[in-house]
Amino acid sequence: MTGAQDVTACMVVIGNEVLSGRTRDANIQMIGTGLAALGIRLKEARVVADDPQAIISTVNECRRRYDYVFTTGGIGPTHDDITTDCIAQCFGVPVERHPEAVRRLVSHYGDENLNEARLRMANIPQGATLIDNPVSQAPGFCLENVYVMAGVPRIAQAMFDGIKHSLRGGMPVVSQSVAAYMREGDLAAPLSAIQDEFTDVELGSYPFVRSDRLGVSIVGRSTDASRLAEAMARVAGAMRAAGHEPDAEDPTGSGQPI
């Protein structure tokens, strides 16, 4: 399914709280889904600690490999919010107090509540463009192909909604799934043959257990809707040939149509 026209992205989730398990990341799915609708393939997602060298090396590697890099986390007012300084070091530029960012914080907090800790959120790498934050006003920023956003899911969603119209996309990726109560291994051979025939369709196999019943959901993705539909019809036929009728509703319990 990949080709010369592919537009690719990587996501870097920053924060010890995610690695420790105290916080569950909710942004990878949101951003991945949003990018797919734009025809941008999220090829990789990494989670790194609040460690300067880890952040700098990861972002530098990813920004050279992918068309876009999206980071979440580490741009708040506390001592462990070090993402801004790290991104500045990636590009070899200083951090400056951005007048427009200060204005936005003043409008949100008021002069009387805008302490030095909160003003840290107006520190932006030189040359960066602000990313609007309609929730709490503290902006993210973009520097070349790196987009730096908050880790709080509601704010990250608002920031992404504000920038997605400016992203250069490729062919939109459409998806379809079909599922049945059967063992994954019983479908492996015919599924492999279908994948060999439909090289322009990406087929993924996802086993599940629901109400003590084993099942498998096959998810197909492609930029060609007609080829995708043909491939998924073949998958459903293989399930029937093995003696299992595909379910009309998603038996994984996600509530999504298959």
N, C-alpha and C positions, 0 to 999 in steps of 0.2 A: 504493500500500500504506500510505501514511501517513494519519493521521486524527487526530481530536480526542483519542483515547485513547492516542496514542503517548507513550511514555516515552523520552526521548532522553539521550544521553551523549556526552561528548567525552573524549579521552585526550590528556594532555600528557606527552610523553617528554622528560625534562630531562637534558642531559649533552653536553659537548663531545666525549666519546669516541664517542658515537653519530653525531654530525654528521661527525666526522673519518673515520669508517669503521673505526676500531679495534675498536669493539664493535658487534655486530649485535643489534638489538632483537629480543627474543623475546616481549615482553609484549603487544604490540598484538593478535596473534592469540589469545593466551590469554584476555585480558580481553574481546575482541570476541566470542569464542565463548561465554564464560561469560555475558555480558550477553544475548546472543541467546536463550539457553536460559531466561532470566528474562523475556523479552519486552521487553527494553530495547534500543533501536536505537543502536549506536555510529555516530554521524553524522559524526564527524570525529576525526582524530588529527594532532597537531602535534608536531614535534621542535624544541626550543629549546635554545639554548646556556646555559652556566652564567653567565648575565648577569642581574643583578637586574631591570633594567627590562624585559627580554624576558619573564622569568618572570611578573612582576607584571602587565604589560599583557595577556599571553596568558590567564592564569588569570582575571583580572577580566572580560575579554571573554567567555570561555567559560562562566563560572559564571552569568552573566546570560542566556546564550542557551540553555543546556541544563539538563535536570533534574539531571544528575550530571556531575561532572568527576573524573577519576581521573588523578593524577600518579604518575610513577615516576622514581626517581633523585634524588640530591642530599640524602639524609638520613643520610649516614654520618658518620664522625668527622674527616674531613680538611677543610682550609681551603676547598676548592672545593665543599663540601656546604652550599649556601646556600638550599635549598628552604624549610626551616622558617622562616627569617627573612623570606623573600619572601612566603610565605603569610600570615604574621602582618601584614605590611604591607598585603596585599590587604584584610584585614578591619579594619585599624586597631587592632590589639590588641598588647600586649607579649608577649614570649617569656618563659616561666617554666620553671624547673627542676621537672619534675613528680615528686612523691615516689614515685608508683607506678612510673613509668618507671625511676627510680633503683633502686628495690627489685628490679625485674626484672633490671637490668644487674648488680647486686651478686650476685644468685643465679646469674647465668650466668658472670661473670668472676671473682668473688671480690673482696673488698676490696683485696687486695694487687695485683691486676691492673687495677683500675678507675682509670685515669689520667684527667686532665682532658679529653683528646681524646675518650675513650669516653663520658665524662659529657655531652659535647655532644649525644649522641644521646638524652639525657633532657630536652633543651630542647624545650618544646612550646608552641605559641601558647595564650594564655589562653582558656579556655572550650572547648578542643578535647577530643574524646573519643579515647582511645587505640585503636589497631588492633593486635590481638595479633600477635606474631611468634613462632611456636613453634619456629622454626629457630635464631635467634640472640638472641632476646628483645628486641632494640632495636625499640621499637614504631614503627608509623606512627601517623597520627592523622586524624580527620575533623573538619572545621569547616564547619557548615551542609551544603552539598551538594558540598563538595570533599573527596575522599579521597586522602590523601598516603601513598604506599607506596614501598617500596624498589625499586631498579632491578634487583637480582640476581633473575633469573627464578624460582629456587626459593623465595626469600623472598616475592617478589611474588605467586606462586601461593598460598602459604600464607596470606598476608594477605587476598587476595581470597576464598579459600575461607571465611575467618572472617567476612567481612562480607556475603557475597552473600545470606544468608538474611534480612538486614535491609533489603534494597533493595526499593523498590516497583516492581514490574514491570507490564507490560502483557500483551497477548496474545503468547504465545510465537511466535517466527518459525521456521518449518520450511523446510528447503531440500532440493532435489533437483537432480540434474544428469544430463545425457545428452550423450554425445560421439560423434563419428564422424571418420574420416579423410577430411576434405574441406576445401576452402578456405573460410575464413570469409565471403568475399564472395559465394560461391554460396548462402549461407544468409541473407544480409542482408535481402533483400526479404521472404521469407516470415516471417522472425523479427520484422521490424518490424510486419507485419500481425497476428501473434499477440499482440505486446505491446499493440497498439492495442485488441485485443479483450479482453485480460486485463489491465485496468488495475490490478487488485488483486494482481497477481503481478509481482514485479520480476525481469526477465530480464537476465542478463549474459552477454556473449560473450567467450570467452577462447581465442585461438588458441594452438597449441603445435606443437612439432616433436619427434618421437620416432622414432629409428632412421631419420632422413632422410625421414620422412613428415610431411606437413602435416596438421593436424587442428584441430578446434574443439570446445571443451567449452562447453555452454550450462548455466548455473546459474540455477535459479529459486528465489525466496524469497517466502514469503507467510505470513500468519497463518491462512489458510484452506487446510487440507491437501487438501481435495477439489478446490478450484479449481486449486491447484498441480499436482496429479496430472493434471488435465484439460489444463492448459496444456503440461506437459512431454510428454504423449502427442501433442499437436499438433506439438510441436517434433520429436519422433522421427518422426512421419509426414512432416514436411517434409524431413527428412534422407533418408528412403526415397524420397520423390518425386523427389529430386535424384539418386537412384541410389547412395546410400551407406547402408549398414546401420549403425545405432547399435551400438556395442560394448557387450558385457555387462560388461566391466571397464574401469576408468578408464584410457584410453591415455596420460594425462599422466604416469603413473608415480607418482602420489601414493599409490596403494594404497587409495584410498577408493572405495567403490561409487558408481556413477553412477545 
